[in-house]
């Protein structure tokens, strides 16, 4: 199971830190990713971290978002800085091919 948390409402330029708790040691070494789905749009992958800790980001979040993981806690994080209105979305975590059961996600709203 995947349980995302940490979302909320912030003003443009603000920050949030999202957490994704992964249940089940079977998945603890999967390459993991954060996705988001904005209103009226398809879900998109925004950041990923592989089993060695290497990370990749889509261009629109590069330099603002940071993905990390704590294997001991089976948790993946996403630090969101310099948030923009267009970052408003429900954020989800999953493995990099999206084959685990999707959780409910956590809503991030950026508005003034």
PyMOL CGO cylinders between C-alpha atoms (Angstrom):
from pymol import cmd
from pymol.cgo import CYLINDER

trace = [
    CYLINDER, 0.00, 0.00, 0.00, 1.03, 3.56, -0.69, 0.3, 1, 1, 1, 1, 1, 1,
    CYLINDER, 1.03, 3.56, -0.69, -0.03, 6.37, 1.62, 0.3, 1, 1, 1, 1, 1, 1,
    CYLINDER, -0.03, 6.37, 1.62, 0.83, 9.89, 0.55, 0.3, 1, 1, 1, 1, 1, 1,
    CYLINDER, 0.83, 9.89, 0.55, 0.57, 12.80, 2.96, 0.3, 1, 1, 1, 1, 1, 1,
    CYLINDER, 0.57, 12.80, 2.96, 1.81, 16.32, 3.58, 0.3, 1, 1, 1, 1, 1, 1,
    CYLINDER, 1.81, 16.32, 3.58, -0.23, 18.27, 1.08, 0.3, 1, 1, 1, 1, 1, 1,
    CYLINDER, -0.23, 18.27, 1.08, -1.95, 21.53, 1.84, 0.3, 1, 1, 1, 1, 1, 1,
    CYLINDER, -1.95, 21.53, 1.84, -2.66, 25.07, 0.69, 0.3, 1, 1, 1, 1, 1, 1,
    CYLINDER, -2.66, 25.07, 0.69, 0.24, 27.45, 0.21, 0.3, 1, 1, 1, 1, 1, 1,
    CYLINDER, 0.24, 27.45, 0.21, 0.89, 30.77, -1.46, 0.3, 1, 1, 1, 1, 1, 1,
    CYLINDER, 0.89, 30.77, -1.46, 3.06, 31.02, -4.56, 0.3, 1, 1, 1, 1, 1, 1,
    CYLINDER, 3.06, 31.02, -4.56, 6.68, 30.76, -3.55, 0.3, 1, 1, 1, 1, 1, 1,
    CYLINDER, 6.68, 30.76, -3.55, 5.88, 28.56, -0.59, 0.3, 1, 1, 1, 1, 1, 1,
    CYLINDER, 5.88, 28.56, -0.59, 7.13, 25.10, 0.31, 0.3, 1, 1, 1, 1, 1, 1,
    CYLINDER, 7.13, 25.10, 0.31, 5.74, 21.74, 1.31, 0.3, 1, 1, 1, 1, 1, 1,
    CYLINDER, 5.74, 21.74, 1.31, 7.21, 18.34, 2.04, 0.3, 1, 1, 1, 1, 1, 1,
    CYLINDER, 7.21, 18.34, 2.04, 5.27, 15.30, 0.92, 0.3, 1, 1, 1, 1, 1, 1,
    CYLINDER, 5.27, 15.30, 0.92, 5.73, 11.83, 2.34, 0.3, 1, 1, 1, 1, 1, 1,
    CYLINDER, 5.73, 11.83, 2.34, 4.82, 8.45, 0.91, 0.3, 1, 1, 1, 1, 1, 1,
    CYLINDER, 4.82, 8.45, 0.91, 4.75, 5.50, 3.26, 0.3, 1, 1, 1, 1, 1, 1,
    CYLINDER, 4.75, 5.50, 3.26, 5.22, 2.18, 1.50, 0.3, 1, 1, 1, 1, 1, 1,
    CYLINDER, 5.22, 2.18, 1.50, 3.71, -0.85, 3.17, 0.3, 1, 1, 1, 1, 1, 1,
    CYLINDER, 3.71, -0.85, 3.17, 5.34, -4.17, 2.54, 0.3, 1, 1, 1, 1, 1, 1,
    CYLINDER, 5.34, -4.17, 2.54, 9.07, -4.88, 2.46, 0.3, 1, 1, 1, 1, 1, 1,
    CYLINDER, 9.07, -4.88, 2.46, 8.63, -6.51, -0.92, 0.3, 1, 1, 1, 1, 1, 1,
    CYLINDER, 8.63, -6.51, -0.92, 8.62, -3.06, -2.51, 0.3, 1, 1, 1, 1, 1, 1,
    CYLINDER, 8.62, -3.06, -2.51, 11.27, -1.42, -0.38, 0.3, 1, 1, 1, 1, 1, 1,
    CYLINDER, 11.27, -1.42, -0.38, 13.90, -1.62, -3.14, 0.3, 1, 1, 1, 1, 1, 1,
    CYLINDER, 13.90, -1.62, -3.14, 11.72, -0.56, -6.06, 0.3, 1, 1, 1, 1, 1, 1,
    CYLINDER, 11.72, -0.56, -6.06, 12.67, 2.53, -7.98, 0.3, 1, 1, 1, 1, 1, 1,
    CYLINDER, 12.67, 2.53, -7.98, 10.00, 4.97, -6.87, 0.3, 1, 1, 1, 1, 1, 1,
    CYLINDER, 10.00, 4.97, -6.87, 8.42, 8.06, -8.32, 0.3, 1, 1, 1, 1, 1, 1,
    CYLINDER, 8.42, 8.06, -8.32, 6.12, 10.94, -7.53, 0.3, 1, 1, 1, 1, 1, 1,
    CYLINDER, 6.12, 10.94, -7.53, 3.31, 11.71, -9.94, 0.3, 1, 1, 1, 1, 1, 1,
    CYLINDER, 3.31, 11.71, -9.94, 0.74, 14.45, -10.03, 0.3, 1, 1, 1, 1, 1, 1,
    CYLINDER, 0.74, 14.45, -10.03, -2.62, 15.01, -11.62, 0.3, 1, 1, 1, 1, 1, 1,
    CYLINDER, -2.62, 15.01, -11.62, -3.88, 18.53, -12.11, 0.3, 1, 1, 1, 1, 1, 1,
    CYLINDER, -3.88, 18.53, -12.11, -7.59, 19.23, -12.61, 0.3, 1, 1, 1, 1, 1, 1,
    CYLINDER, -7.59, 19.23, -12.61, -8.66, 18.18, -16.08, 0.3, 1, 1, 1, 1, 1, 1,
    CYLINDER, -8.66, 18.18, -16.08, -5.26, 16.76, -16.95, 0.3, 1, 1, 1, 1, 1, 1,
    CYLINDER, -5.26, 16.76, -16.95, -3.66, 13.34, -17.12, 0.3, 1, 1, 1, 1, 1, 1,
    CYLINDER, -3.66, 13.34, -17.12, -1.44, 12.01, -14.39, 0.3, 1, 1, 1, 1, 1, 1,
    CYLINDER, -1.44, 12.01, -14.39, 2.22, 12.78, -15.03, 0.3, 1, 1, 1, 1, 1, 1,
    CYLINDER, 2.22, 12.78, -15.03, 5.47, 11.61, -13.49, 0.3, 1, 1, 1, 1, 1, 1,
    CYLINDER, 5.47, 11.61, -13.49, 7.43, 14.50, -11.99, 0.3, 1, 1, 1, 1, 1, 1,
    CYLINDER, 7.43, 14.50, -11.99, 10.34, 12.89, -10.15, 0.3, 1, 1, 1, 1, 1, 1,
    CYLINDER, 10.34, 12.89, -10.15, 11.92, 9.49, -9.66, 0.3, 1, 1, 1, 1, 1, 1,
    CYLINDER, 11.92, 9.49, -9.66, 14.58, 7.91, -7.51, 0.3, 1, 1, 1, 1, 1, 1,
    CYLINDER, 14.58, 7.91, -7.51, 16.24, 4.61, -8.31, 0.3, 1, 1, 1, 1, 1, 1,
    CYLINDER, 16.24, 4.61, -8.31, 17.53, 1.96, -5.93, 0.3, 1, 1, 1, 1, 1, 1,
    CYLINDER, 17.53, 1.96, -5.93, 20.97, 3.60, -5.81, 0.3, 1, 1, 1, 1, 1, 1,
    CYLINDER, 20.97, 3.60, -5.81, 19.53, 7.01, -5.00, 0.3, 1, 1, 1, 1, 1, 1,
    CYLINDER, 19.53, 7.01, -5.00, 19.96, 8.59, -8.41, 0.3, 1, 1, 1, 1, 1, 1,
    CYLINDER, 19.96, 8.59, -8.41, 17.21, 11.06, -9.21, 0.3, 1, 1, 1, 1, 1, 1,
    CYLINDER, 17.21, 11.06, -9.21, 15.55, 12.54, -12.28, 0.3, 1, 1, 1, 1, 1, 1,
    CYLINDER, 15.55, 12.54, -12.28, 12.99, 15.30, -12.70, 0.3, 1, 1, 1, 1, 1, 1,
    CYLINDER, 12.99, 15.30, -12.70, 10.79, 16.70, -15.40, 0.3, 1, 1, 1, 1, 1, 1,
    CYLINDER, 10.79, 16.70, -15.40, 11.99, 20.08, -16.59, 0.3, 1, 1, 1, 1, 1, 1,
    CYLINDER, 11.99, 20.08, -16.59, 9.13, 22.07, -15.08, 0.3, 1, 1, 1, 1, 1, 1,
    CYLINDER, 9.13, 22.07, -15.08, 10.07, 21.07, -11.53, 0.3, 1, 1, 1, 1, 1, 1,
    CYLINDER, 10.07, 21.07, -11.53, 13.83, 20.76, -11.90, 0.3, 1, 1, 1, 1, 1, 1,
    CYLINDER, 13.83, 20.76, -11.90, 15.63, 22.91, -9.36, 0.3, 1, 1, 1, 1, 1, 1,
    CYLINDER, 15.63, 22.91, -9.36, 12.48, 23.34, -7.25, 0.3, 1, 1, 1, 1, 1, 1,
    CYLINDER, 12.48, 23.34, -7.25, 11.51, 19.81, -6.22, 0.3, 1, 1, 1, 1, 1, 1,
    CYLINDER, 11.51, 19.81, -6.22, 13.73, 17.23, -4.51, 0.3, 1, 1, 1, 1, 1, 1,
    CYLINDER, 13.73, 17.23, -4.51, 12.91, 13.54, -4.21, 0.3, 1, 1, 1, 1, 1, 1,
    CYLINDER, 12.91, 13.54, -4.21, 14.53, 11.41, -1.52, 0.3, 1, 1, 1, 1, 1, 1,
    CYLINDER, 14.53, 11.41, -1.52, 13.94, 8.16, 0.31, 0.3, 1, 1, 1, 1, 1, 1,
    CYLINDER, 13.94, 8.16, 0.31, 14.56, 6.57, 3.67, 0.3, 1, 1, 1, 1, 1, 1,
    CYLINDER, 14.56, 6.57, 3.67, 14.79, 2.82, 3.17, 0.3, 1, 1, 1, 1, 1, 1,
    CYLINDER, 14.79, 2.82, 3.17, 14.73, 2.10, 6.89, 0.3, 1, 1, 1, 1, 1, 1,
    CYLINDER, 14.73, 2.10, 6.89, 11.38, 3.85, 7.14, 0.3, 1, 1, 1, 1, 1, 1,
    CYLINDER, 11.38, 3.85, 7.14, 10.12, 2.60, 3.76, 0.3, 1, 1, 1, 1, 1, 1,
    CYLINDER, 10.12, 2.60, 3.76, 9.26, 6.19, 2.94, 0.3, 1, 1, 1, 1, 1, 1,
    CYLINDER, 9.26, 6.19, 2.94, 9.78, 8.37, -0.12, 0.3, 1, 1, 1, 1, 1, 1,
    CYLINDER, 9.78, 8.37, -0.12, 9.70, 12.15, 0.17, 0.3, 1, 1, 1, 1, 1, 1,
    CYLINDER, 9.70, 12.15, 0.17, 9.17, 15.06, -2.17, 0.3, 1, 1, 1, 1, 1, 1,
    CYLINDER, 9.17, 15.06, -2.17, 10.31, 18.50, -1.08, 0.3, 1, 1, 1, 1, 1, 1,
    CYLINDER, 10.31, 18.50, -1.08, 8.45, 21.17, -3.02, 0.3, 1, 1, 1, 1, 1, 1,
    CYLINDER, 8.45, 21.17, -3.02, 10.00, 24.65, -3.04, 0.3, 1, 1, 1, 1, 1, 1,
    CYLINDER, 10.00, 24.65, -3.04, 9.22, 27.84, -4.95, 0.3, 1, 1, 1, 1, 1, 1,
    CYLINDER, 9.22, 27.84, -4.95, 5.73, 26.55, -5.63, 0.3, 1, 1, 1, 1, 1, 1,
    CYLINDER, 5.73, 26.55, -5.63, 3.77, 27.97, -8.53, 0.3, 1, 1, 1, 1, 1, 1,
    CYLINDER, 3.77, 27.97, -8.53, 0.05, 28.02, -9.21, 0.3, 1, 1, 1, 1, 1, 1,
    CYLINDER, 0.05, 28.02, -9.21, 0.57, 25.45, -11.95, 0.3, 1, 1, 1, 1, 1, 1,
    CYLINDER, 0.57, 25.45, -11.95, 1.91, 22.99, -9.35, 0.3, 1, 1, 1, 1, 1, 1,
    CYLINDER, 1.91, 22.99, -9.35, -1.62, 22.65, -7.99, 0.3, 1, 1, 1, 1, 1, 1,
    CYLINDER, -1.62, 22.65, -7.99, -2.51, 18.97, -8.27, 0.3, 1, 1, 1, 1, 1, 1,
    CYLINDER, -2.51, 18.97, -8.27, -3.09, 15.75, -6.40, 0.3, 1, 1, 1, 1, 1, 1,
    CYLINDER, -3.09, 15.75, -6.40, 0.29, 14.15, -5.82, 0.3, 1, 1, 1, 1, 1, 1,
    CYLINDER, 0.29, 14.15, -5.82, 0.74, 10.38, -5.79, 0.3, 1, 1, 1, 1, 1, 1,
    CYLINDER, 0.74, 10.38, -5.79, 3.63, 8.02, -5.35, 0.3, 1, 1, 1, 1, 1, 1,
    CYLINDER, 3.63, 8.02, -5.35, 4.17, 4.69, -7.07, 0.3, 1, 1, 1, 1, 1, 1,
    CYLINDER, 4.17, 4.69, -7.07, 6.97, 2.72, -8.62, 0.3, 1, 1, 1, 1, 1, 1,
    CYLINDER, 6.97, 2.72, -8.62, 8.38, 4.10, -11.85, 0.3, 1, 1, 1, 1, 1, 1,
    CYLINDER, 8.38, 4.10, -11.85, 6.03, 2.09, -14.04, 0.3, 1, 1, 1, 1, 1, 1,
    CYLINDER, 6.03, 2.09, -14.04, 2.97, 2.69, -11.90, 0.3, 1, 1, 1, 1, 1, 1,
    CYLINDER, 2.97, 2.69, -11.90, 2.12, -0.93, -11.26, 0.3, 1, 1, 1, 1, 1, 1,
    CYLINDER, 2.12, -0.93, -11.26, 1.40, -0.75, -7.53, 0.3, 1, 1, 1, 1, 1, 1,
    CYLINDER, 1.40, -0.75, -7.53, -2.09, 0.01, -6.32, 0.3, 1, 1, 1, 1, 1, 1,
    CYLINDER, -2.09, 0.01, -6.32, -2.58, 3.77, -6.42, 0.3, 1, 1, 1, 1, 1, 1,
    CYLINDER, -2.58, 3.77, -6.42, -3.35, 5.43, -3.13, 0.3, 1, 1, 1, 1, 1, 1,
    CYLINDER, -3.35, 5.43, -3.13, -5.60, 8.46, -2.70, 0.3, 1, 1, 1, 1, 1, 1,
    CYLINDER, -5.60, 8.46, -2.70, -2.78, 10.93, -3.11, 0.3, 1, 1, 1, 1, 1, 1,
    CYLINDER, -2.78, 10.93, -3.11, -2.37, 14.22, -1.33, 0.3, 1, 1, 1, 1, 1, 1,
    CYLINDER, -2.37, 14.22, -1.33, -3.70, 17.55, -2.60, 0.3, 1, 1, 1, 1, 1, 1,
    CYLINDER, -3.70, 17.55, -2.60, -1.40, 20.50, -3.09, 0.3, 1, 1, 1, 1, 1, 1,
    CYLINDER, -1.40, 20.50, -3.09, -3.09, 23.83, -3.76, 0.3, 1, 1, 1, 1, 1, 1,
    CYLINDER, -3.09, 23.83, -3.76, -1.02, 26.87, -4.64, 0.3, 1, 1, 1, 1, 1, 1,
    CYLINDER, -1.02, 26.87, -4.64, -2.95, 30.12, -4.63, 0.3, 1, 1, 1, 1, 1, 1,
    CYLINDER, -2.95, 30.12, -4.63, -2.82, 33.62, -3.25, 0.3, 1, 1, 1, 1, 1, 1,
]
cmd.load_cgo(trace, "trace")
